[in-house]
Amino acid sequence: MSDPRLDPDTAAICSALESLPGVRRAHDAQVWSSDGAVTFAAVLEPERIDAWDEVCASARSLLHARFGVERALFQPQAGAIGELARQLHQARADRDAAVRQGLETEQQRDVAGDLALRYERDLEAERTRLGRALNDELAQHATSIRAMAATFEARLTGREPTLAQLASLMVGNAESMLAAIRTVIQNIRPEAFDEGGLVEGVRALVDDWRLRQPTIRFELLIDPADAAAFGVGPADVEHAGYRIVAEALDNAVLHAQARTVVVSMHRNETRLTLQISDDGCGLPARARAEGSGLRRMRERAAACGGAVDVSTGEAGGVEVLVRLPWSGGTV
């Protein structure tokens, strides 16, 4: 190889290189010939160091086409290497920050799920306490008032008709109060749910709707059919399933104008599946996305690790499919 020498055409070559996209400056150029092959070397300052390979490929192509240079050696500007290091450091920092943010988001989601589950359990305990308080205190007082009013009515009949009439009114009001208290207790914590768990609770729900809406056909399918074989699951899961079925039945009967409603319950070793289908008018897109009833169903299911899917059923109405975790044994 011959000694390097400055070539008078290096200025023209550098100017040509600086016309390439992505090249800010070309300097400290040298060109020499060895064994009939022309070699060119220079320092290039790229606009973006991460595009260095593309810049070098374009420069070599230009030099070969316009100046007959067979070999080209390029060195990046010293500052460009530092910029590349800075960019790599920033990319790593951004990646680490994104990973940390993802982990924090996941932890926050876990905390939110735990809080929701704890809230649901606390709420269920409060419902139970309130139901017992209503039954043990208000219901008993109302029963006593009714008994006293009935005694006054019996003693005053024939002697004080006006007072007897007032006592009869008191009896009627006390009976209405008792009925209202029983309704509130049933809504807070159904008696059938306390006595037989989810299976008996859902059966009581369906039976109640059959009495209230005799023109609507209700079907209940349970697998396993026997309550003892079906077993008892976690309290929060049973409560969530009961409330979701109650909400879905309300929607089907009161809003969807359904003529047939089918409720099915199935459980295996790990999952409880509930399906409530109707042949009603369905739900508009807005209600499907924003309805408070559907939102409550999803929130209840999510609180215990489950999910709710809502779709158009085979009968053209709405199908609510609920999947909840299940780890209960048989009673």
HELIX and SHEET records of a PDB file:
HELIX    1   1 THR A   10  GLU A   18  1                                   9    
HELIX    2   2 ILE A   49  ALA A   51  5                                   3    
HELIX    3   3 TRP A   52  PHE A   67  1                                  16    
HELIX    4   4 ALA A   78  ALA A  133  1                                  56    
HELIX    5   5 LEU A  134  LEU A  138  3                                   5    
HELIX    6   6 ALA A  139  LEU A  156  1                                  18    
HELIX    7   7 PRO A  161  ILE A  188  1                                  28    
HELIX    8   8 GLU A  191  ARG A  212  1                                  22    
HELIX    9   9 ALA A  227  PHE A  230  1                                   4    
HELIX   10  10 ALA A  235  ASP A  250  1                                  16    
HELIX   11  11 ASN A  251  HIS A  255  3                                   5    
HELIX   12  12 ALA A  285  GLU A  290  1                                   6    
HELIX   13  13 SER A  292  ALA A  303  1                                  12    
SHEET    1   A 3 VAL A  23  SER A  34  0                                        
SHEET    2   A 3 ALA A  37  PRO A  46 -1                                        
SHEET    3   A 3 ARG A  71  PRO A  76  1                                        
SHEET    1   B 5 ARG A 217  ASP A 223  0                                        
SHEET    2   B 5 THR A 260  ARG A 267  1                                        
SHEET    3   B 5 ARG A 271  ASP A 278 -1                                        
SHEET    4   B 5 VAL A 318  PRO A 325 -1                                        
SHEET    5   B 5 ALA A 307  THR A 312 -1                                        
END                                                                             
